[in-house]
């Protein structure tokens, strides 16, 4: 269950990230998906269990909701 999502400006890139779970007062868990995957493909099955705490899951450049841009 996604509790929110947004785009962050990162070095000229509009990077998508999803928020899962409630703010428990603990440090959030940051999930980084593997190559050619997305948040859902990498973590979809385990996200409900992990969302007992706040989870932040960004999608890398050219993956899922984050577009690819021209740069070195």
DATA-V600671 format. One record per backbone hydrogen bond with DSSP energy under -0.5 kcal/mol. CO is the residue of the C=O (numbers start at 1). NH is the residue of the N-H. Records with the same first field share a line. If there is no record, write none. Layout:
CO: NH  NH
This chain:
1: 21
4: 19
6: 17
8: 10  15
10: 13
13: 10  15
15: 8
16: 59
17: 6
18: 57
19: 3  4
20: 55
22: 24
28: 30
29: 31  56
31: 33  58
34: 37
38: 42
39: 43
40: 44
43: 46  47
46: 50
47: 51
49: 52
50: 53
51: 22
54: 29
55: 20
56: 31
57: 18
58: 33
60: 63
63: 66
65: 67
66: 62
67: 62
